[in-house]
Amino acid sequence: MRRVVITGMSAICGNGHTLDEVWKNCIDGKSGISSLTKIDISNFPIQFAGEVKNFKIAPELIEEKDHKRYDTFVHYALHSAHLALGDAKLLSENSCNFLKDLYHPTKVGCILGVGMGGFPMIEQNHSAFLSGGHRKVSPVFIPAVIPNMASGIVTIKYGLRGINYSVSSACASSAHAILTAANEIRFGNVDCMVTGGAEAVLTYLPIAGFVNMKALSKRNDAPQKASRPFDIDRDGFVIGEGAAILVLEEREQAIKRGAHIYAELVGAGATSDAYHITAPHPEGEGAILCMQQAITSAGISPDEIDYINAHGTSTPLGDIAETLAIKKVFGERAIKQEIAVSATKSMIGHLLGAAGAIESVFCIKALETGIIPPTINLDKQDPECDLYYVPNEAIKRPIRYALNNSFGFGGTNACLIFKREG
């Protein structure tokens, strides 16, 4: 079966607009969580998020007059796709033109994970409808908000004529998108894929829904300390927004064209808890099976995994369930704290459908640099969360294989394993 490598990456979130900026802030342990400015939620019990600030998409990607034709998640996806394709050296210099002499457009596709779609414009058009009737609803309302418009716009912009759709599986969406995109290359349907995820739902209804579920942290007095996975004082997750895009290529063709290879995607797993609509299985049974599947598909043993980027949302139940699952899969190495586990959501919040993609980027950068990002705000570790979570400061350690965990509502699970190139 054909091998799949990563040759381009990008990220945007509360910690920056580019991969270099996001990664530097991540390994520096800097929090991108702050007071929310996009909407007025002063009457809500929480007033903060992992908000992308001071962002405006480049006019060569979307002209200013067309900004309102697409919801924010589409802007993030296109911005990141452009940077990732540029990073992979698949665009003409200083242009948006895909290099068709490298790959025929029919052999390049795009699969993106989007968990919730265009809620900001849904709310805006609903308000317009209530105040003025059906004629006040925008004629571009539907294409502006549907989840697959992110991948659709990317393929339209760059003339990519291969497979094109979105994956929606809650907080595992972009991890599922990546494994699905990789399979398209492995099975020979395409040679190159743009994949990852985007999410932008920092607006009233989603926040109200999560608040009333009692899922969000309420640390309004200290937003940057609110996301605290595995800490005894954690009180819920912090909602974030952004995107992360990876360019995948068939390995031999990437080598032939002289591409820089960040890492190889060697294993993946996908399972269901079959337990509850929002709560994880208390012993992490679905997560255990998912990690085991990924390890088996990679053709390695659990002893070869050096780093785990945990789902680590900072919820009371989720962190314990994931800890139990990791101990079950990795045994004594986990119990003796020989495996580094970190939760980068402590710095950027939970990007929902885009979480698996940006955390895969962090895994790949850890493989490339030998720097493992920290779990910040881990001041008093929960006794039931007894692994080595790289507390508060990044560490340097050689890594050969890294595992990314993504779990979502509905009991859906996805795990990805990346291998250092060379």
PENORDA-V426511 format. One record per residue. N is the residue number from 1. RES is the residue in one small letter. PSI is psi as a letter, one per 30 degrees, with the letter a starting at -180 (none if undefined). OMEGA is omega in whole degrees, -180 to 180 (999 if undefined). D_CENTER is the distance of its C-alpha to the mean C-alpha in Angstrom with 1 decimal. Layout:
# PENORDA-V426511
N|RES|PSI|OMEGA|D_CENTER / N|RES|PSI|OMEGA|D_CENTER
This chain:
# PENORDA-V426511
1|m|k|-176|26.5 / 2|r|k|-178|24.7 / 3|r|l|-174|22.3 / 4|v|k|179|18.9 / 5|v|l|178|17.8 / 6|i|k|-177|15.2 / 7|t|f|178|17.3 / 8|g|k|-180|15.2 / 9|m|l|173|12.0 / 10|s|l|178|11.0 / 11|a|k|171|8.9 / 12|i|k|180|10.1 / 13|c|a|-180|9.9 / 14|g|f|-179|12.9 / 15|n|g|177|13.6 / 16|g|l|-177|14.4 / 17|h|f|-178|14.3 / 18|t|l|-180|14.3 / 19|l|e|-178|12.9 / 20|d|e|-179|16.2 / 21|e|e|-179|16.2 / 22|v|e|-178|12.8 / 23|w|e|179|13.6 / 24|k|e|180|17.2 / 25|n|e|179|16.5 / 26|c|e|-178|14.2 / 27|i|f|174|17.0 / 28|d|f|-180|19.5 / 29|g|g|-178|18.2 / 30|k|k|179|18.1 / 31|s|k|175|16.7 / 32|g|g|-179|15.2 / 33|i|k|-175|16.2 / 34|s|l|178|19.4 / 35|s|k|-178|21.7 / 36|l|k|-177|20.5 / 37|t|f|-173|22.5 / 38|k|e|179|21.5 / 39|i|l|178|23.4 / 40|d|j|177|26.2 / 41|i|h|-178|25.4 / 42|s|f|178|28.2 / 43|n|g|176|29.6 / 44|f|l|177|26.4 / 45|p|f|173|26.3 / 46|i|k|-178|23.1 / 47|q|g|-176|22.9 / 48|f|l|-179|19.7 / 49|a|l|172|16.0 / 50|g|i|-170|13.2 / 51|e|k|171|14.7 / 52|v|k|-176|14.4 / 53|k|l|173|18.1 / 54|n|h|180|20.6 / 55|f|k|173|18.6 / 56|k|k|-175|20.6 / 57|i|k|-178|19.7 / 58|a|k|-176|22.2 / 59|p|f|178|25.2 / 60|e|f|176|25.2 / 61|l|e|174|22.0 / 62|i|j|178|23.1 / 63|e|k|-175|26.5 / 64|e|e|180|27.0 / 65|k|f|-178|29.2 / 66|d|g|-177|26.4 / 67|h|e|-175|23.7 / 68|k|f|177|24.5 / 69|r|f|-177|24.3 / 70|y|k|178|20.5 / 71|d|l|-171|18.3 / 72|t|e|-178|16.0 / 73|f|e|177|12.7 / 74|v|e|177|14.8 / 75|h|e|-179|15.7 / 76|y|e|-178|12.3 / 77|a|e|-178|11.5 / 78|l|e|176|15.0 / 79|h|e|-177|15.0 / 80|s|e|178|12.1 / 81|a|e|180|13.6 / 82|h|e|-180|16.9 / 83|l|e|-179|16.0 / 84|a|e|177|14.4 / 85|l|e|175|17.5 / 86|g|e|178|19.7 / 87|d|e|179|18.3 / 88|a|f|-179|19.1 / 89|k|h|179|22.5 / 90|l|g|176|22.4 / 91|l|k|172|23.7 / 92|s|k|-175|27.2 / 93|e|k|179|27.7 / 94|n|h|179|27.1 / 95|s|l|176|26.5 / 96|c|g|-176|24.2 / 97|n|k|177|26.1 / 98|f|k|-178|24.5 / 99|l|j|-174|26.8 / 100|k|f|177|28.3 / 101|d|f|177|30.6 / 102|l|e|178|27.8 / 103|y|k|175|26.3 / 104|h|k|-177|28.0 / 105|p|f|179|25.9 / 106|t|f|-180|26.4 / 107|k|g|177|24.7 / 108|v|k|-178|21.4 / 109|g|a|-178|18.9 / 110|c|k|172|15.6 / 111|i|j|-180|13.3 / 112|l|k|175|10.3 / 113|g|k|177|8.5 / 114|v|j|-174|9.7 / 115|g|e|-171|10.5 / 116|m|f|177|13.4 / 117|g|a|-167|14.5 / 118|g|i|-178|17.0 / 119|f|e|179|18.3 / 120|p|e|-179|19.8 / 121|m|f|173|22.1 / 122|i|e|180|22.8 / 123|e|e|-178|24.2 / 124|q|e|-178|26.1 / 125|n|e|176|27.7 / 126|h|e|177|28.6 / 127|s|e|179|30.4 / 128|a|e|179|32.1 / 129|f|e|-179|33.3 / 130|l|e|-177|34.7 / 131|s|f|-174|36.5 / 132|g|g|179|37.8 / 133|g|a|-170|37.5 / 134|h|f|-179|35.9 / 135|r|f|-180|37.0 / 136|k|f|179|34.7 / 137|v|k|-176|31.5 / 138|s|k|176|30.0 / 139|p|f|177|30.8 / 140|v|g|-177|27.3 / 141|f|e|-175|25.7 / 142|i|e|179|24.6 / 143|p|f|180|23.0 / 144|a|f|-168|21.4 / 145|v|f|-175|19.4 / 146|i|k|-173|18.8 / 147|p|e|-177|15.2 / 148|n|f|179|16.3 / 149|m|f|177|17.6 / 150|a|e|178|14.5 / 151|s|e|179|15.1 / 152|g|e|-179|18.8 / 153|i|e|178|19.1 / 154|v|e|-179|17.4 / 155|t|e|178|19.9 / 156|i|e|-177|22.7 / 157|k|e|-173|22.2 / 158|y|g|176|22.4 / 159|g|h|-179|24.7 / 160|l|k|-170|22.5 / 161|r|g|175|24.5 / 162|g|a|-177|22.8 / 163|i|k|-174|20.7 / 164|n|j|174|18.7 / 165|y|l|178|16.9 / 166|s|l|176|13.9 / 167|v|k|178|12.6 / 168|s|j|178|12.6 / 169|s|h|179|12.2 / 170|a|b|-174|11.2 / 171|c|f|175|8.3 / 172|a|g|-172|8.3 / 173|s|e|-174|8.2 / 174|s|f|174|5.8 / 175|a|e|175|7.1 / 176|h|e|178|10.3 / 177|a|e|-179|10.2 / 178|i|e|-178|9.9 / 179|l|e|178|12.7 / 180|t|e|178|14.7 / 181|a|e|179|14.6 / 182|a|e|180|15.8 / 183|n|e|177|18.5 / 184|e|e|177|19.8 / 185|i|e|-179|20.6 / 186|r|e|-177|22.0 / 187|f|f|175|24.3 / 188|g|g|180|25.5 / 189|n|e|177|24.5 / 190|v|l|178|22.9 / 191|d|f|-175|22.8 / 192|c|k|-180|19.7 / 193|m|k|168|16.4 / 194|v|k|-175|13.9 / 195|t|l|-176|10.6 / 196|g|b|-179|6.8 / 197|g|l|179|6.0 / 198|a|k|179|7.5 / 199|e|k|179|8.9 / 200|a|i|-177|12.1 / 201|v|h|175|14.2 / 202|l|i|-180|15.9 / 203|t|l|-163|19.2 / 204|y|e|-173|22.0 / 205|l|e|179|21.6 / 206|p|e|180|18.1 / 207|i|e|178|18.9 / 208|a|e|179|22.3 / 209|g|e|179|21.1 / 210|f|e|177|18.9 / 211|v|e|-176|21.8 / 212|n|f|170|24.3 / 213|m|f|-174|22.4 / 214|k|h|-177|22.8 / 215|a|f|-172|19.1 / 216|l|k|172|18.6 / 217|s|k|-180|20.1 / 218|k|g|-177|23.3 / 219|r|i|-179|23.8 / 220|n|f|-178|24.9 / 221|d|f|-178|27.2 / 222|a|i|-175|24.5 / 223|p|e|-177|21.0 / 224|q|f|178|19.8 / 225|k|g|-173|21.0 / 226|a|e|180|19.6 / 227|s|j|-173|16.4 / 228|r|i|180|18.3 / 229|p|k|174|16.9 / 230|f|g|177|19.8 / 231|d|k|-177|22.3 / 232|i|f|-177|25.4 / 233|d|g|178|25.1 / 234|r|k|-177|21.6 / 235|d|g|178|22.0 / 236|g|l|-177|18.7 / 237|f|l|176|15.1 / 238|v|k|-179|14.4 / 239|i|k|179|12.6 / 240|g|l|179|10.5 / 241|e|l|178|9.6 / 242|g|a|-179|8.4 / 243|a|l|171|6.7 / 244|a|k|-177|6.0 / 245|i|k|176|8.6 / 246|l|k|172|10.4 / 247|v|k|179|14.1 / 248|l|k|177|15.5 / 249|e|l|171|19.3 / 250|e|k|-167|22.1 / 251|r|e|-176|23.1 / 252|e|e|179|26.8 / 253|q|e|177|26.4 / 254|a|e|178|23.9 / 255|i|e|-177|26.6 / 256|k|e|-179|29.4 / 257|r|f|177|28.1 / 258|g|g|-179|27.5 / 259|a|k|170|23.7 / 260|h|k|-179|22.0 / 261|i|j|178|20.1 / 262|y|e|-174|17.3 / 263|a|l|176|17.0 / 264|e|k|173|17.6 / 265|l|j|-171|15.5 / 266|v|f|-177|18.2 / 267|g|l|178|17.3 / 268|a|k|175|15.3 / 269|g|l|178|16.2 / 270|a|k|-177|15.9 / 271|t|l|174|18.1 / 272|s|k|172|19.1 / 273|d|e|-174|20.5 / 274|a|h|-173|23.2 / 275|y|e|-171|23.9 / 276|h|l|-176|22.8 / 277|i|f|-180|20.9 / 278|t|e|-177|19.0 / 279|a|k|175|20.2 / 280|p|l|172|19.2 / 281|h|k|-172|22.1 / 282|p|f|176|24.0 / 283|e|g|176|24.4 / 284|g|h|-174|21.0 / 285|e|e|178|22.7 / 286|g|e|179|19.8 / 287|a|e|178|17.5 / 288|i|e|-179|20.5 / 289|l|e|-179|21.1 / 290|c|e|177|17.6 / 291|m|e|179|17.6 / 292|q|e|177|21.1 / 293|q|e|-179|20.4 / 294|a|e|-180|17.8 / 295|i|e|179|20.4 / 296|t|e|-179|23.2 / 297|s|f|178|21.6 / 298|a|f|-180|21.1 / 299|g|h|-179|24.8 / 300|i|l|175|24.5 / 301|s|l|177|25.5 / 302|p|f|-179|23.6 / 303|d|f|-178|25.6 / 304|e|f|177|23.9 / 305|i|k|-178|20.4 / 306|d|f|-176|20.5 / 307|y|k|175|17.1 / 308|i|k|168|14.7 / 309|n|j|-172|11.4 / 310|a|l|171|12.0 / 311|h|e|165|10.3 / 312|g|i|-173|12.8 / 313|t|f|-175|12.6 / 314|s|g|174|16.2 / 315|t|k|-177|17.9 / 316|p|e|-177|21.3 / 317|l|e|-173|21.1 / 318|g|e|-178|17.6 / 319|d|e|179|18.0 / 320|i|e|-179|21.4 / 321|a|e|-180|20.4 / 322|e|e|177|17.7 / 323|t|e|179|20.3 / 324|l|e|-180|22.9 / 325|a|e|180|20.9 / 326|i|e|179|20.2 / 327|k|e|179|23.9 / 328|k|e|-177|25.0 / 329|v|e|-171|23.2 / 330|f|f|171|24.0 / 331|g|b|-173|27.3 / 332|e|e|-180|29.3 / 333|r|e|177|26.9 / 334|a|e|-178|24.5 / 335|i|e|180|27.5 / 336|k|g|177|29.0 / 337|q|h|178|25.8 / 338|e|f|178|25.8 / 339|i|k|176|22.1 / 340|a|k|179|19.8 / 341|v|k|176|17.0 / 342|s|l|-179|14.8 / 343|a|j|-177|12.5 / 344|t|f|172|10.7 / 345|k|f|177|10.1 / 346|s|f|-177|13.8 / 347|m|e|-174|13.4 / 348|i|f|-175|10.7 / 349|g|a|-176|10.8 / 350|h|j|-178|8.6 / 351|l|g|175|6.3 / 352|l|c|-177|7.3 / 353|g|f|179|6.5 / 354|a|f|-174|3.4 / 355|a|e|-177|2.6 / 356|g|e|-179|3.4 / 357|a|e|-177|3.1 / 358|i|e|178|3.6 / 359|e|f|171|5.4 / 360|s|e|176|6.9 / 361|v|e|179|8.0 / 362|f|e|176|9.5 / 363|c|e|-177|11.2 / 364|i|e|177|12.6 / 365|k|e|176|13.9 / 366|a|e|177|15.4 / 367|l|e|-176|17.1 / 368|e|e|-171|18.4 / 369|t|f|-173|19.7 / 370|g|g|177|20.7 / 371|i|k|180|19.2 / 372|i|k|-178|17.2 / 373|p|l|-176|15.5 / 374|p|l|162|17.0 / 375|t|j|-179|16.6 / 376|i|l|-180|18.4 / 377|n|g|177|20.8 / 378|l|i|-174|21.8 / 379|d|e|179|25.4 / 380|k|j|-173|26.9 / 381|q|k|176|25.2 / 382|d|k|180|25.6 / 383|p|f|179|28.2 / 384|e|f|176|26.4 / 385|c|i|-166|23.3 / 386|d|h|175|25.2 / 387|l|l|176|23.0 / 388|y|j|-172|22.5 / 389|y|g|180|19.5 / 390|v|i|-172|20.2 / 391|p|k|163|21.5 / 392|n|f|179|21.3 / 393|e|k|177|21.7 / 394|a|l|177|20.0 / 395|i|l|174|22.2 / 396|k|k|-178|23.2 / 397|r|k|177|23.4 / 398|p|k|-177|23.6 / 399|i|k|178|20.8 / 400|r|e|179|21.4 / 401|y|k|177|18.7 / 402|a|k|-179|15.3 / 403|l|k|175|13.6 / 404|n|k|179|10.1 / 405|n|k|175|10.5 / 406|s|k|-179|8.7 / 407|f|k|-175|11.4 / 408|g|l|175|12.1 / 409|f|k|-175|15.3 / 410|g|g|178|17.9 / 411|g|g|-177|17.6 / 412|t|k|-176|15.0 / 413|n|k|174|13.5 / 414|a|k|178|11.7 / 415|c|k|-179|12.1 / 416|l|k|177|11.9 / 417|i|k|180|14.5 / 418|f|k|-180|14.8 / 419|k|k|177|18.3 / 420|r|k|178|19.6 / 421|e|k|177|21.7 / 422|g|none|999|25.4
